[in-house]
Amino acid sequence: MRLIDLSDAKGQIRVEFGGCNMKCPYCVHIHQPVKEWTLDEVLDYASKSTTDNVYLGGAEPTLQKDLLPLIEGLHDMGKQVILKSNGMKPDVLEKALPFVYGFVLEIKAPGDDVKAVMEVTGMSEERTQKYLKLLSESMAIAKKKWLRIWIRVIPEYVNAENMPRILPDLEGASEVMLYQFMSNPDFDLPFMGHDTPTPLWSELKELGNMVLEKVSQVRLVGDRGKLVLTK
């Protein structure tokens, strides 16, 4: 399997996969070098750790043919696995369901704005329409377990005006994370003229309070650090 990184720190083993089926213009992962690891090597790494929590993320884990054997192996060790995905392979999420603690899925823009989703994913209209359908299926599957929906707040695509159109999709999630675009250079490349953290922290907080209409907990992450909002 192709990995960007494999680490064990701060109470979490992180397996960061390379490769993605999207072309998001702000993505750092598609430019990062990858290293080949075998399934046994990754399982051996995890087995030697006293850390129980495992996060499978990076670019797009569901493209890896050894993902499901990896998840089952981690589960058999007693590890608590969280799988991040862009939602384009709901069949993989369905198969992973018995072996994971939960999921992390991303909403990039209102689902009724195909043009906006095309711009932030770098995909054609036909492929974007298919992605939105698959994402809806993945959301329904993921909501059967613990689910964090994370939203990269790029003001042209996520803002106070269009957030009401996103809110219905958030219902049933365990929590939502709102991430301030460009607040961590390890996460983003400049996009739409933004090369500094945006929107303002106060605007991020406003969005967080709107999201609390649908979920019980919202995490804000940005240049002011982290803040948890609860009902």
Phi, psi and omega in degrees: 000148184266119182241140170280321182199153173223119187217162179220100183202154176055039175075021181208131168275127180245124176249108185256111184273148173263162178091138180208156177258015172238170179228051182301126188291343181261003189284132177272334189295325184291348180258357183272142179293151179240157177231141179280129173235146173274162176303315182296324180295319180290319178295322178295319177301313182293323183293335181274356182262144174274357179284130182269337186267131180233129178249122178255107186218225181094231176278271179222101183300327189291353177279346185276126183293336180266010183298310183295316174300325178295313181298317180295320179295318178295319178298318180296333177282350184090014179282149176263111190256132172244126182251122175266142179206158173275355174088008184277352179231072181299333178297324178290318178299319179299316180291330180281342189311315183290346190247000182245154172284321182186188187226159168234120177237150183250138167253126187262334182189169177304135183292343179271000180251081185299320180300316179296317180295324175301316183294319184276346178255345181071024184250162177290167179298316181298315181291325179294317178300318178295317179301315182298323176294315180294322179297319178299318177296318180295321178300316181298321178292311186295330181289355174284344178236188172297135181220127167256124169263125179246143185232118174278111189275093171261115194306329180291341186243335178224119183203177183296332181288318184260355179304322178304334179280342178271329188308317181302328181286344182276339183299131181097350175282154178286321177200165176234137174249125175256118183252126180286116184304138178068014178277347175223110183296344176285346184257334192225151164255150178306143185204143179056032179082000180269121173229010174227163183305132181207144001283186175299150179303322180298324179287324176298319178296320178300316178297320179301318179292328175293318182294330179299347175296332188248337181230162185272346182214135178231131176255127174256133179228125181188202186289348175265006181101225183231146178214133178254125176255134178227159178287000000 
